[in-house]
Amino acid sequence: MSKTQKFEDESGLYTLFVDESEVKLECYLLGSPTGGTGTECFHTVGAGNLTEFLESLALKSSAGLFSAVAHYKSKEWNEFHEIILKHQTEVFVWHETDWSD
């Protein structure tokens, strides 16, 4: 079973996808580290790192992940983003300096 959770605040937008074998996080963050106007990133925690990732969040399975993030605020989403960076098996990051196009 696959589930999706979205969170948006003044710093950006997160979309979390979870199923039994992987966790994916898509994010759009305002104000990129390269000085542009935004950062788009896609992180995947695959089966090989999933158990360790869930344990770092004090969870036993991906099924509990949605309950854990259901009431996250901006600070917690930022912390979650940092945790997923440590356990990711795939990543794509794009820094945009001009969103007018």
Protein Blocks (a to p, Z undefined) as FASTA:
>chain_A
ZZddddddfkbccdddddfkbccdddddehifkopabdcddddddfklmmmmmmmnopab
fklmmmmmmmccfklmmmmmmmmmmmpcbdcddddfbfkZZ
